[in-house]
Amino acid sequence: MATTQNQPEYFRVVHPLEDAPEQKCVSEGLGQIEMTPSVRLSLKILRGYLTMMTAMLLYHVLDLAGVLKHFKF
């Protein structure tokens, strides 16, 4: 949009709900993404960490509920 020296540039603001829908990307037939060994290792470490944190949370909740008082560890 070209401007002259005396006229400022204006932009029209359109609310997203009133805007025209956009073309969506089609991801069919793309296949799996290739991962490097470092990415694969990082994801396995993240999976192990999340599993460990979930187990610790479950243990803490059961301990607070008093369920673990009957078992001797």
N, C-alpha and C positions, 0 to 999 in steps of 0.2 A: 504494500500500500504506500504509494508515494505521498509525501507531504510537501507543502510549500512552506515558505518562511513564516507565514502568519497563521496557518491552520494546523492545530495539533492533531495527532493520530488518535483515533478512537477505536475501541474494541467492543464488540457485542458479546455480552455474557449470556450463555445459554445454560439453564439448569439441566443436570444429567437426566432427570426424569422426563424432561420435555424435548430432549435431543433425539435425533434419529438413531435407531439401533445400528451398531457397527457390525461389520462382517466378522464372524468368529473363525478362529483357526481350526482347521481339520487335522487331527492328529492320528487318524486311522492309517494303518499300514506303515508307520514309521519304524516299528520294531523296538528292540531294547537299546538302551544307551550303553555304550561300552565304557567300562570303568577301569581306571588304572589300578595297579595293586595297592598303592597308598590310599586311594579312595575306598577300596574294598575293605582294607584293614581299619580305616577310620570308622566306617559304618559298623563293622563288627564290634569295635571297642565301644562305640556309642550304644549299640544294642545291649552289650553286657552291662554298661553303666546304668542304663535305664531299667534293666531287669533287676540289678542289685538294689537300686533306689526303691523300686516297687516292693521288693521283698522286705527291705528295711521298714518301709511305711506300713506294710501289712503286719509285720512283727510288732511295731510300736502300737498300732491300733488294737491288736489283740491283747497286748500287755495292758493298755489302758482300760480295756473292757473287762479285764480280770480273767480271761480265758486261759492264760498261760500259768496261772497260779497252781493249777492241778498237775502240771507237768514239771518234772525236775530236769533241768538242763545241766 
